Amino acid sequence: MSKRKKIKAPKRGRYKIKKYQKKGRQQNTKKKAIGMLKLHRDGYGFVIVDDEAQADVFIPPRYTLNAMDGDQVKVSVLKKDEKGRFEGKIIKIISHHKKWLIGVLKKDAQGYFLELLENKLEFNLEKEDLFGAKLGDTLGIEVLQYPEDGQRGRAKMIQIFGKRGNEKAETDIIILKHQLRHEFSQECLQAAEQLKISEKNAIEEERRDLRSLYFVTIDGEKAQDFDDAVLVEKTQSGFKLYVSIADVSHYVKPGSVIDKEAFARGTSTYFPDQVIPMLPEVLSNDLCSLRPFEDRLAFTAEIDFNAQGLPTKSQFYKSVICSHARITYRQLAKALMDKNIEEQKKLETIFPMLQQAYELAQLIRRQRQARGSIDFDLPEPEFITSLEEGNLESIIKAERNEAHMLIEDFMIAANEAVANFVKKQNLPMVYRIHQTPDAQKIFAFKELLHHLGFHMKLSEQPSPKELAKLLEKLKNHPEEKLIQQVLLRSMKQAIYSTETVGHYGLASTCYTHFTSPIRRYPDLMVHRILSQALSAKRMASNEDELKTKSDHCSRRERVSMEAEWEAIRLKLALFMQNHIGEEFDGVVSRITKYGFFVELLDPFVEGLILLKDLDDYFIFEEKRYRLIQRGSKREVIKLGKKLRIQVSQVDIEERQIHFHWLK
């Protein structure tokens, strides 16, 4: 093992496991670096260095220099810590990321000022601009000048949130905290209202008329922006799949006021009770939404598959379609998978086509699984509201059935077909990439498996197929959720890039996003590039500009995801506030050094039990993800353990639910 450099002998004949270095970012020889600060709620952070040859730098709370999440900073690299991370301190804030901030209104001898919730920085406010705000109120401000040389900054108030704990106030705080643009300018709304669909436009652009074909949309119950419609035909050699996507590029022209606003947002953001759309509603829910029995302009991907579910040929073109049905996932699952006669009768005219679609989807999925596509099945909460008053009645585990997977299979197939086509044209392109995991993180993941008692062989750099097989073996195991979460954290985030390095998670050599231009700006960019690839007067896009836009969209996607998860945690906390003192059954779902989380069986909610609130003293064995009672060395708390709990406290502002363990 020493010869193979898997272990080393530092002294006295003792052997030590060699720590794996990160590929691509392992060398950090520079003493200073520039990058973006990603701040944790506990005060520490990481600087994601601009130079990809360098590793991220860990910043302890005392060395953050009052920088805020998202700021561009200069960091001095000091040392490696005991975990092998590069540690440093921020020596300069180059630029601030946030324009809008949140804090509490206070007053001293100098006048009114706002103290930030995030890091206690202070900003002076003019009394005449407070508009009735009272001391102690939580306010939103727009920064005019950041604090410098120990002096307060300057700001103007833009929002009074009212009493904390109120759902509207807390939702508004999430929107401002994550810098989400939730209102369209009057100019943008007027421009959207002026857009009209017409047969004349369709004919002038020489679109294919597909209105006689029985396209259908398949979405969730609450969906209103239907950007994809599908159709499957059986052929002599296999199947023909049509994926028609709303032609947003017909309406949203580069450089227009709507385009600029869509780019700034980057994506739509979905909260449990509302959507912050990328496009004005007249586009997202009307002109570009493939509503049933209404003519709509589309961009169609037509893909031929053989009898084994492998693509053999594809073509792309602008079209006019008319959806013949709006089907929900539950409806399709009842008709196809559960063979419900009543649902089949409701879909009588299109049911034969849906059967062919189901048959093709299963073949496509089989081929994707064979190449090693990884399927993470981490459940999410679904909020059930009353039909009459819209009140939240229950929270259940969201269903993910084969109807969901059917659409996923078709969308992935269309995305791959478009990516491969444009790549062959040698045009600058926006790809969706997912790089291979860092070797060091995979090594730590393998250690976890070993300590949990799973003696499964994995390569030093496992293929997606190896990991997919591993997850399949762990299905329905108590530790399944933990292992999926740790594996997911071990992987890099999927991003948008002009370089095609493939998509590791999907085991795809070439991938993009084409199927959701209503809610994702990169898809709109891909539509424009595909149009150029098909044009006789094709003009290549500027690759540097595409790279800049891709980076921006990757950042906006992360911000949107963080806001969505905080909104979900808020909704869960508000629901459980009405159940304080009640008892429930649950299972241990996560364990940390400060406590453990319990996932309730009903409702589908997770809460925290803090170790400091327990009578006994517990030791956290990090590598085994378990808690041991001190003295007895007896394993007390492990993943999957069933517990009876009582809801003890709900902290709305922290979005946290606390339980008491009823032993």
C-alpha positions as CSV (number, residue, x, y, z in Angstrom):
1,M,0.0,0.0,0.0
2,S,2.9,2.3,0.7
3,K,4.4,1.7,-2.8
4,R,0.9,2.5,-4.3
5,K,1.0,5.7,-2.1
6,K,-2.2,4.8,-0.3
7,I,-0.5,5.0,3.1
8,K,2.7,6.7,4.4
9,A,5.0,6.2,7.4
10,P,5.6,9.6,9.0
11,K,7.7,8.3,12.0
12,R,8.5,5.4,14.3
13,G,7.2,2.8,11.8
14,R,3.6,3.9,12.2
15,Y,1.5,4.0,9.1
16,K,-1.0,6.7,8.2
17,I,-3.7,6.9,5.5
18,K,-2.7,9.4,2.9
19,K,-5.2,12.2,2.4
20,Y,-6.4,12.7,-1.1
21,Q,-5.9,16.0,-2.8
22,K,-8.6,17.7,-4.7
23,K,-8.1,17.4,-8.5
24,G,-7.9,20.7,-10.4
25,R,-7.9,22.9,-7.2
26,Q,-5.3,21.1,-5.1
27,Q,-2.4,23.5,-5.2
28,N,-2.8,26.7,-3.2
29,T,0.7,28.2,-3.2
30,K,-0.3,31.8,-3.5
31,K,-0.4,33.7,-0.2
32,K,-3.1,36.0,-1.3
33,A,-6.2,35.3,-3.4
34,I,-9.4,36.9,-4.6
35,G,-12.8,35.3,-4.6
36,M,-16.4,35.3,-3.4
37,L,-17.3,34.8,0.3
38,K,-19.9,32.2,1.1
39,L,-20.9,32.9,4.6
40,H,-22.5,30.4,7.0
41,R,-25.1,31.5,9.6
42,D,-22.7,30.5,12.4
43,G,-20.3,33.2,11.4
44,Y,-17.6,31.3,9.5
45,G,-17.3,31.2,5.7
46,F,-15.4,30.0,2.6
47,V,-13.9,32.1,-0.1
48,I,-14.5,30.5,-3.4
49,V,-11.3,31.6,-5.2
50,D,-11.6,33.0,-8.7
51,D,-8.5,31.1,-9.8
52,E,-9.7,27.5,-10.3
53,A,-6.2,26.2,-9.7
54,Q,-6.6,27.1,-6.0
55,A,-8.7,25.5,-3.4
56,D,-11.4,27.3,-1.5
57,V,-10.2,29.1,1.7
58,F,-11.9,28.6,5.1
59,I,-12.5,31.8,7.0
60,P,-13.0,31.6,10.8
61,P,-15.6,34.0,12.2
62,R,-12.9,36.3,13.7
63,Y,-11.3,36.9,10.3
64,T,-14.4,37.8,8.2
65,L,-13.7,41.6,8.4
66,N,-17.5,42.1,8.6
67,A,-17.8,41.0,5.0
68,M,-21.2,39.7,4.0
69,D,-22.4,36.7,2.0
70,G,-21.6,37.1,-1.7
71,D,-19.0,39.9,-1.3
72,Q,-16.0,39.9,-3.5
73,V,-13.0,39.8,-1.1
74,K,-9.2,39.6,-1.0
75,V,-8.0,36.9,1.4
76,S,-4.6,36.1,2.9
77,V,-4.0,32.4,3.1
78,L,-2.5,31.5,6.5
79,K,-2.2,27.8,7.0
80,K,-3.9,24.4,6.7
81,D,-6.2,23.5,9.6
82,E,-6.6,20.1,11.2
83,K,-9.1,19.1,8.6
84,G,-6.7,19.7,5.7
85,R,-8.5,22.9,4.6
86,F,-6.7,26.1,3.7
87,E,-7.4,28.7,6.3
88,G,-7.1,32.4,5.9
89,K,-8.4,35.8,6.8
90,I,-10.1,38.5,4.7
91,I,-7.9,41.5,4.3
92,K,-10.0,43.6,2.0
93,I,-13.6,43.8,0.8
94,I,-13.3,44.5,-3.0
95,S,-17.0,44.9,-3.7
96,H,-20.3,44.3,-1.9
97,H,-22.8,41.9,-3.4
98,K,-26.0,43.1,-1.7
99,K,-27.9,46.2,-2.5
100,W,-30.7,45.6,0.0
101,L,-30.2,44.8,3.6
102,I,-32.3,44.0,6.7
103,G,-31.9,45.3,10.2
104,V,-33.4,46.8,13.4
105,L,-34.1,50.5,13.8
106,K,-32.2,52.1,16.7
107,K,-31.4,55.6,18.0
108,D,-28.5,57.2,19.8
109,A,-27.0,60.7,20.3
110,Q,-26.1,60.8,16.6
111,G,-29.6,60.1,15.4
112,Y,-31.5,57.1,13.9
113,F,-29.6,54.2,12.5
114,L,-30.2,50.6,11.4
115,E,-28.2,47.7,12.9
116,L,-28.0,44.8,10.5
117,L,-29.3,41.4,11.5
118,E,-26.4,39.7,9.6
119,N,-23.3,41.2,11.2
120,K,-24.2,44.2,13.3
121,L,-22.9,46.8,10.8
122,E,-24.7,50.1,11.2
123,F,-26.2,52.6,8.7
124,N,-27.4,56.1,9.4
125,L,-31.0,56.9,8.4
126,E,-32.7,60.3,8.0
127,K,-35.6,60.8,10.3
128,E,-37.8,62.2,7.5
129,D,-37.3,59.0,5.5
130,L,-38.6,56.7,8.2
131,F,-42.3,57.1,7.3
132,G,-43.7,56.2,10.7
133,A,-41.2,53.4,11.5
134,K,-40.7,52.9,15.2
135,L,-37.7,52.0,17.3
136,G,-37.2,48.2,17.3
137,D,-39.0,47.7,14.0
138,T,-37.4,45.5,11.4
139,L,-36.7,47.5,8.2
140,G,-35.4,46.9,4.7
141,I,-32.9,49.4,3.4
142,E,-31.2,50.3,0.2
143,V,-27.5,51.0,0.7
144,L,-26.2,54.4,-0.3
145,Q,-22.7,54.0,1.2
146,Y,-21.2,51.1,3.0
147,P,-19.4,51.7,6.4
148,E,-15.7,52.7,6.1
149,D,-12.9,53.4,8.6
150,G,-15.1,52.6,11.6
151,Q,-17.8,55.1,10.4
152,R,-21.4,54.1,9.8
153,G,-22.7,53.7,6.3
154,R,-25.6,55.6,4.8
155,A,-28.9,54.1,3.6
156,K,-32.5,54.9,2.9
157,M,-35.5,52.8,4.1
158,I,-37.4,51.0,1.5
159,Q,-39.7,48.7,3.5
160,I,-41.2,48.3,7.0
161,F,-41.8,44.6,7.7
162,G,-44.1,45.0,10.6
163,K,-44.2,42.5,13.5
164,R,-41.8,39.6,13.2
165,G,-43.4,36.2,13.1
166,N,-46.2,37.2,10.7
167,E,-46.1,35.1,7.5
168,K,-46.3,38.0,5.1
169,A,-43.5,39.9,7.0
170,E,-41.3,36.8,7.1
171,T,-41.8,36.0,3.4
172,D,-41.0,39.7,2.5
173,I,-37.8,39.4,4.5
174,I,-36.8,36.2,2.6
175,I,-37.4,38.0,-0.7
176,L,-35.3,41.1,0.3
177,K,-32.6,39.0,2.1
178,H,-31.9,37.0,-1.1
179,Q,-32.1,40.1,-3.3
180,L,-35.0,38.8,-5.4
181,R,-36.6,41.2,-7.9
182,H,-40.3,40.6,-7.2
183,E,-41.8,43.5,-9.1
184,F,-41.6,44.4,-12.8
185,S,-41.2,47.9,-13.9
186,Q,-44.1,49.7,-15.6
187,E,-42.1,49.8,-18.8
188,C,-41.5,46.1,-18.7
189,L,-45.2,45.3,-18.0
190,Q,-46.3,47.6,-20.8
191,A,-43.9,46.0,-23.3
192,A,-45.3,42.6,-22.3
193,E,-48.9,43.7,-22.8
194,Q,-48.1,44.8,-26.3
195,L,-47.0,41.4,-27.4
196,K,-49.7,39.5,-29.4
197,I,-49.8,36.0,-31.0
198,S,-51.0,35.8,-34.6
199,E,-51.2,33.3,-37.4
200,K,-49.4,35.9,-39.6
201,N,-46.3,35.8,-37.5
202,A,-46.3,32.0,-37.6
203,I,-46.7,31.9,-41.4
204,E,-44.0,34.5,-41.9
205,E,-41.5,32.5,-40.0
206,E,-42.4,29.4,-42.0
207,R,-43.3,27.4,-38.9
208,R,-44.4,23.8,-39.2
209,D,-48.1,23.4,-38.4
210,L,-48.4,20.7,-35.9
211,R,-51.9,21.7,-34.6
212,S,-53.5,18.4,-35.8
213,L,-51.1,16.4,-33.6
214,Y,-52.4,15.3,-30.2
215,F,-49.8,17.1,-27.9
216,V,-50.4,17.0,-24.2
217,T,-48.9,18.9,-21.2
218,I,-48.1,16.9,-18.0
219,D,-47.5,18.9,-14.9
220,G,-48.3,19.3,-11.2
221,E,-51.8,20.3,-10.0
222,K,-50.7,23.9,-9.2
223,A,-48.7,24.6,-12.4
224,Q,-49.7,27.5,-14.6
225,D,-46.6,28.0,-16.8
226,F,-46.8,25.1,-19.1
227,D,-43.6,25.3,-21.2
228,D,-43.4,21.7,-22.6
229,A,-45.8,19.5,-24.5
230,V,-45.1,16.0,-25.6
231,L,-46.3,13.4,-28.2
232,V,-45.2,9.9,-29.0
233,E,-45.9,7.9,-32.1
234,K,-45.0,4.3,-32.7
235,T,-43.0,3.6,-35.9
236,Q,-41.8,0.6,-37.8
237,S,-38.4,0.8,-36.3
238,G,-39.3,2.0,-32.8
239,F,-40.8,5.3,-31.7
240,K,-40.9,9.0,-32.6
241,L,-40.9,11.5,-29.7
242,Y,-42.0,15.1,-30.2
243,V,-41.0,17.6,-27.4
244,S,-42.4,21.0,-28.1
245,I,-41.2,23.9,-26.0
246,A,-42.8,27.3,-25.7
247,D,-41.0,29.7,-28.1
248,V,-40.2,32.4,-25.7
249,S,-37.4,33.7,-28.0
250,H,-40.1,34.8,-30.5
251,Y,-41.4,37.3,-28.0
252,V,-38.3,38.2,-25.8
253,K,-35.7,39.7,-28.1
254,P,-32.1,40.2,-27.0
255,G,-31.5,43.6,-25.4
256,S,-35.2,44.4,-24.9
257,V,-36.5,45.6,-21.6
258,I,-38.1,42.2,-20.9
259,D,-34.9,40.4,-21.8
260,K,-32.8,42.6,-19.5
261,E,-35.2,42.0,-16.6
262,A,-35.3,38.2,-17.3
263,F,-31.5,38.1,-17.3
264,A,-31.3,40.0,-14.1
265,R,-33.6,37.5,-12.4
266,G,-32.0,34.5,-14.1
267,T,-34.7,32.1,-13.0
268,S,-38.2,31.9,-11.5
269,T,-38.4,31.3,-7.8
270,Y,-41.1,29.0,-6.4
271,F,-42.3,29.5,-2.8
272,P,-45.0,27.2,-1.3
273,D,-47.7,29.9,-1.8
274,Q,-46.4,32.1,-4.6
275,V,-44.1,32.4,-7.6
276,I,-41.7,35.1,-8.4
277,P,-41.6,34.7,-12.2
278,M,-38.7,35.4,-14.5
279,L,-41.1,36.8,-17.1
280,P,-44.2,39.0,-16.7
281,E,-47.4,37.0,-16.2
282,V,-48.8,37.9,-19.6
283,L,-46.0,35.8,-21.0
284,S,-45.4,33.2,-18.4
285,N,-49.0,32.3,-17.8
286,D,-50.6,33.3,-21.1
287,L,-48.8,33.8,-24.4
288,C,-45.9,31.4,-23.7
289,S,-47.9,28.9,-21.7
290,L,-49.0,25.9,-23.8
291,R,-52.6,26.0,-22.5
292,P,-55.0,23.4,-23.8
293,F,-57.0,24.1,-27.0
294,E,-55.1,27.4,-27.7
295,D,-52.7,27.8,-30.6
296,R,-49.1,28.5,-29.4
297,L,-45.8,29.1,-31.0
298,A,-43.2,26.4,-30.1
299,F,-39.7,25.1,-30.7
300,T,-39.9,21.4,-31.5
301,A,-37.4,18.6,-31.0
302,E,-38.3,15.5,-33.0
303,I,-36.3,12.5,-32.0
304,D,-36.4,9.0,-33.4
305,F,-35.7,6.0,-31.2
306,N,-35.1,2.4,-32.0
307,A,-36.9,-0.5,-30.4
308,Q,-34.3,-0.6,-27.5
309,G,-34.9,3.1,-26.6
310,L,-31.7,4.5,-28.2
311,P,-31.9,7.8,-30.2
312,T,-31.1,7.3,-33.9
313,K,-32.0,10.6,-35.5
314,S,-33.2,14.1,-34.4
315,Q,-34.3,17.3,-36.0
316,F,-35.4,20.7,-34.7
317,Y,-37.7,23.4,-36.0
318,K,-40.1,26.2,-35.1
319,S,-43.7,25.1,-35.0
320,V,-47.3,26.0,-34.2
321,I,-49.0,23.5,-31.8
322,C,-52.3,23.1,-30.0
323,S,-52.2,21.1,-26.8
324,H,-55.2,18.7,-26.6
325,A,-55.1,18.1,-22.9
326,R,-53.6,19.4,-19.6
327,I,-52.8,16.3,-17.6
328,T,-51.6,16.2,-14.0
329,Y,-49.0,13.7,-12.7
330,R,-51.5,12.1,-10.4
331,Q,-54.1,11.8,-13.2
332,L,-51.6,10.1,-15.5
333,A,-50.3,7.8,-12.7
334,K,-53.9,6.6,-12.0
335,A,-54.7,6.0,-15.6
336,L,-51.4,4.3,-16.7
337,M,-49.8,2.8,-13.7
338,D,-52.8,2.1,-11.5
339,K,-55.0,1.2,-14.5
340,N,-57.9,3.2,-13.1
341,I,-60.9,2.7,-15.5
342,E,-62.5,6.1,-14.7
343,E,-59.3,8.0,-15.4
344,Q,-58.7,6.1,-18.6
345,K,-62.2,7.0,-19.8
346,K,-61.5,10.7,-19.1
347,L,-58.4,10.5,-21.3
348,E,-60.1,8.2,-23.9
349,T,-59.0,10.2,-27.0
350,I,-55.3,10.4,-26.1
351,F,-55.0,7.2,-23.9
352,P,-53.4,5.1,-26.7
353,M,-50.8,7.8,-27.3
354,L,-50.1,7.9,-23.5
355,Q,-49.5,4.1,-23.4
356,Q,-46.9,4.5,-26.2
357,A,-45.3,7.3,-24.3
358,Y,-45.1,5.2,-21.2
359,E,-43.5,2.3,-23.1
360,L,-40.9,4.6,-24.7
361,A,-40.1,6.3,-21.4
362,Q,-39.4,3.0,-19.7
363,L,-37.0,2.1,-22.6
364,I,-35.2,5.4,-22.4
365,R,-34.9,5.1,-18.6
366,R,-33.5,1.6,-18.9
367,Q,-30.8,2.9,-21.3
368,R,-30.0,5.8,-19.0
369,Q,-29.7,3.5,-16.0
370,A,-27.5,1.1,-18.0
371,R,-25.0,3.9,-18.6
372,G,-25.0,4.8,-14.9
373,S,-27.4,7.8,-14.4
374,I,-27.7,8.5,-10.7
375,D,-31.2,8.9,-9.3
376,F,-31.4,10.8,-6.0
377,D,-34.8,10.3,-4.4
378,L,-34.8,12.8,-1.5
379,P,-38.4,13.4,-0.5
380,E,-39.7,17.0,-0.2
381,P,-42.7,18.3,1.7
382,E,-46.0,18.9,-0.1
383,F,-48.4,21.4,1.4
384,I,-52.1,20.5,1.3
385,T,-54.5,23.4,1.6
386,S,-58.3,23.5,1.9
387,L,-60.1,24.1,-1.3
388,E,-62.5,26.8,0.1
389,E,-60.4,29.0,2.3
390,G,-56.9,28.0,1.2
391,N,-55.7,27.2,4.7
392,L,-52.8,24.8,5.2
393,E,-54.3,21.6,6.5
394,S,-51.5,19.1,6.3
395,I,-47.9,18.4,5.1
396,I,-47.2,15.2,3.4
397,K,-44.2,13.6,1.7
398,A,-44.3,14.7,-2.0
399,E,-45.1,11.9,-4.3
400,R,-42.6,11.1,-7.1
401,N,-44.2,8.5,-9.3
402,E,-43.5,7.1,-12.8
403,A,-45.6,10.0,-14.3
404,H,-42.9,12.4,-13.0
405,M,-40.2,10.2,-14.3
406,L,-41.8,9.9,-17.8
407,I,-41.5,13.7,-18.3
408,E,-38.0,13.7,-16.8
409,D,-37.0,11.0,-19.3
410,F,-38.4,12.9,-22.3
411,M,-36.9,16.3,-21.1
412,I,-33.4,14.7,-20.6
413,A,-33.6,13.1,-24.1
414,A,-34.5,16.5,-25.7
415,N,-31.8,18.3,-23.8
416,E,-29.1,15.8,-24.8
417,A,-30.3,15.9,-28.5
418,V,-30.1,19.7,-28.6
419,A,-26.6,19.8,-26.9
420,N,-25.2,17.2,-29.3
421,F,-26.6,18.9,-32.3
422,V,-25.2,22.3,-31.5
423,K,-21.8,20.8,-30.5
424,K,-21.5,19.2,-33.9
425,Q,-22.1,22.7,-35.5
426,N,-19.0,24.0,-33.6
427,L,-21.0,27.0,-32.3
428,P,-20.4,28.6,-28.9
429,M,-22.9,27.1,-26.6
430,V,-24.3,27.1,-23.1
431,Y,-24.0,23.7,-21.6
432,R,-25.3,22.3,-18.3
433,I,-22.3,20.6,-16.8
434,H,-21.7,18.5,-13.6
435,Q,-18.0,17.8,-12.9
436,T,-16.6,14.6,-11.3
437,P,-16.5,14.7,-7.5
438,D,-13.4,15.7,-5.6
439,A,-11.3,12.6,-4.7
440,Q,-11.0,13.8,-1.1
441,K,-14.7,14.0,-0.6
442,I,-15.2,10.6,-2.2
443,F,-12.6,9.2,0.2
444,A,-14.5,10.7,3.2
445,F,-17.8,9.2,1.7
446,K,-16.2,5.7,1.5
447,E,-15.1,6.1,5.1
448,L,-18.7,6.8,6.1
449,L,-19.9,3.7,4.3
450,H,-17.3,1.6,6.1
451,H,-18.2,3.0,9.6
452,L,-21.9,2.4,8.9
453,G,-21.1,-1.2,8.2
454,F,-21.5,-1.1,4.4
455,H,-18.4,-2.9,3.0
456,M,-18.9,-2.1,-0.6
457,K,-16.0,-1.6,-3.0
458,L,-15.7,1.7,-4.8
459,S,-13.0,3.0,-7.0
460,E,-10.8,5.9,-6.0
461,Q,-12.7,7.9,-8.6
462,P,-16.0,6.0,-9.0
463,S,-18.0,6.1,-12.2
464,P,-21.6,7.3,-12.0
465,K,-22.6,3.7,-12.6
466,E,-20.8,2.5,-9.5
467,L,-22.6,5.1,-7.4
468,A,-26.0,4.4,-9.0
469,K,-25.6,0.7,-8.1
470,L,-24.7,1.6,-4.6
471,L,-27.8,3.7,-4.1
472,E,-29.9,0.9,-5.6
473,K,-28.5,-1.6,-3.0
474,L,-29.3,0.8,-0.2
475,K,-33.0,1.4,-1.1
476,N,-35.3,1.3,2.0
477,H,-32.4,1.0,4.4
478,P,-32.6,3.2,7.5
479,E,-29.4,5.0,6.5
480,E,-30.5,5.5,2.9
481,K,-31.5,9.2,3.3
482,L,-28.2,10.1,5.1
483,I,-26.1,8.3,2.5
484,Q,-27.9,10.1,-0.3
485,Q,-27.4,13.5,1.4
486,V,-23.7,12.9,2.1
487,L,-23.1,11.7,-1.4
488,L,-24.9,14.7,-2.8
489,R,-22.8,17.0,-0.7
490,S,-19.7,15.1,-1.9
491,M,-20.5,16.1,-5.5
492,K,-20.0,19.4,-7.2
493,Q,-22.9,21.6,-8.1
494,A,-24.2,21.5,-11.6
495,I,-23.5,24.8,-13.3
496,Y,-23.9,26.5,-16.7
497,S,-20.7,26.7,-18.8
498,T,-19.5,27.3,-22.4
499,E,-17.2,24.2,-22.0
500,T,-18.8,20.8,-22.4
501,V,-17.3,18.4,-19.9
502,G,-20.4,16.3,-19.6
503,H,-22.9,15.8,-16.8
504,Y,-21.5,13.3,-14.2
505,G,-24.8,12.7,-12.3
506,L,-26.7,11.9,-15.5
507,A,-23.8,10.0,-17.0
508,S,-24.2,12.2,-20.0
509,T,-21.3,13.2,-22.3
510,C,-23.1,16.3,-23.6
511,Y,-26.0,18.1,-21.9
512,T,-27.8,21.4,-21.9
513,H,-31.1,23.0,-20.7
514,F,-33.6,23.6,-23.5
515,T,-36.9,22.7,-22.0
516,S,-37.9,25.5,-19.6
517,P,-37.4,28.9,-21.2
518,I,-40.3,30.4,-19.3
519,R,-38.5,30.0,-16.0
520,R,-34.8,29.6,-16.8
521,Y,-32.8,32.2,-18.7
522,P,-30.1,29.7,-19.9
523,D,-32.9,27.8,-21.8
524,L,-33.8,31.0,-23.6
525,M,-30.1,31.5,-24.5
526,V,-30.0,27.9,-25.9
527,H,-33.1,28.6,-28.0
528,R,-31.4,31.5,-29.6
529,I,-28.2,29.5,-30.2
530,L,-30.3,26.7,-31.7
531,S,-32.1,29.1,-34.0
532,Q,-28.7,30.4,-35.2
533,A,-27.5,26.8,-35.8
534,L,-30.6,26.1,-38.0
535,S,-30.4,29.4,-39.8
536,A,-29.0,29.8,-43.3
537,K,-27.6,33.2,-42.2
538,R,-26.1,31.9,-39.0
539,M,-24.1,34.1,-36.8
540,A,-22.1,32.6,-33.9
541,S,-22.7,34.0,-30.4
542,N,-19.9,35.8,-28.6
543,E,-18.3,33.1,-26.4
544,D,-17.0,35.5,-23.8
545,E,-20.4,37.1,-23.4
546,L,-22.0,33.6,-23.1
547,K,-19.5,32.7,-20.4
548,T,-20.3,35.8,-18.4
549,K,-24.0,35.2,-18.7
550,S,-23.6,31.5,-17.8
551,D,-21.7,32.4,-14.6
552,H,-24.4,34.9,-13.7
553,C,-27.2,32.4,-14.2
554,S,-25.4,29.8,-12.1
555,R,-25.2,32.3,-9.3
556,R,-28.8,33.3,-9.6
557,E,-29.9,29.7,-9.6
558,R,-28.1,29.1,-6.3
559,V,-29.7,32.2,-4.7
560,S,-33.1,31.1,-5.9
561,M,-32.7,27.6,-4.5
562,E,-31.6,29.0,-1.1
563,A,-34.6,31.3,-1.0
564,E,-36.9,28.5,-1.9
565,W,-35.6,26.3,0.9
566,E,-35.9,29.1,3.5
567,A,-39.5,29.7,2.4
568,I,-40.2,26.0,2.9
569,R,-38.6,26.0,6.3
570,L,-40.7,29.1,7.2
571,K,-43.9,27.3,6.1
572,L,-43.1,24.3,8.1
573,A,-42.4,26.4,11.2
574,L,-45.6,28.3,10.9
575,F,-47.6,25.1,10.6
576,M,-46.0,23.5,13.7
577,Q,-46.5,26.7,15.7
578,N,-50.1,25.5,16.1
579,H,-49.0,22.1,17.4
580,I,-46.7,23.1,20.3
581,G,-47.2,20.7,23.2
582,E,-48.5,17.9,20.9
583,E,-46.9,14.5,20.7
584,F,-45.8,12.7,17.5
585,D,-43.9,9.6,16.4
586,G,-40.8,10.0,14.3
587,V,-37.4,8.6,13.3
588,V,-33.9,10.0,13.7
589,S,-33.0,11.5,10.3
590,R,-29.8,13.4,10.9
591,I,-27.2,13.6,13.7
592,T,-24.8,16.5,14.4
593,K,-22.4,17.5,17.1
594,Y,-25.0,19.8,18.6
595,G,-28.1,17.6,18.4
596,F,-30.1,15.4,16.2
597,F,-33.1,15.8,13.9
598,V,-36.3,13.7,14.0
599,E,-38.5,13.3,11.0
600,L,-42.1,12.9,11.9
601,L,-44.2,10.2,10.3
602,D,-47.2,12.5,10.0
603,P,-47.0,15.4,9.3
604,F,-43.9,15.3,7.1
605,V,-41.9,17.7,9.2
606,E,-38.4,17.6,10.7
607,G,-37.4,19.1,14.0
608,L,-34.3,19.4,16.2
609,I,-33.5,18.0,19.6
610,L,-30.5,19.9,21.1
611,L,-28.0,17.8,23.2
612,K,-27.8,20.6,25.7
613,D,-31.5,20.1,26.5
614,L,-31.0,16.4,27.4
615,D,-30.4,15.1,30.9
616,D,-27.5,12.9,29.9
617,Y,-24.2,13.8,28.3
618,F,-23.7,12.4,24.8
619,I,-20.6,12.0,22.7
620,F,-20.9,12.5,18.9
621,E,-19.0,10.0,16.8
622,E,-18.8,11.9,13.6
623,K,-17.5,9.2,11.4
624,R,-20.3,6.8,12.5
625,Y,-23.1,9.4,12.6
626,R,-24.2,8.2,16.1
627,L,-24.4,9.5,19.6
628,I,-23.0,7.6,22.6
629,Q,-24.0,8.1,26.2
630,R,-20.9,9.1,28.1
631,G,-19.6,6.5,30.5
632,S,-21.7,3.6,29.3
633,K,-20.2,3.7,25.7
634,R,-23.6,2.3,24.7
635,E,-25.0,3.4,21.4
636,V,-28.1,5.4,22.2
637,I,-29.1,7.4,19.2
638,K,-28.6,6.2,15.6
639,L,-30.2,6.9,12.3
640,G,-33.6,5.3,11.8
641,K,-34.2,5.0,15.6
642,K,-37.9,5.4,16.4
643,L,-38.8,8.1,19.0
644,R,-41.8,9.6,20.6
645,I,-41.4,13.4,20.7
646,Q,-43.2,16.5,21.9
647,V,-43.2,19.8,20.0
648,S,-41.5,22.1,22.5
649,Q,-40.7,25.4,20.7
650,V,-41.0,27.0,17.3
651,D,-38.6,29.8,16.3
652,I,-40.2,31.5,13.3
653,E,-37.4,34.0,12.8
654,E,-34.8,31.2,12.7
655,R,-37.2,28.9,10.7
656,Q,-36.4,26.2,13.3
657,I,-38.7,23.6,15.0
658,H,-37.6,22.2,18.4
659,F,-38.6,18.8,19.9
660,H,-38.5,17.3,23.3
661,W,-37.6,13.6,23.5
662,L,-40.2,11.6,25.5
663,K,-38.1,8.7,26.7
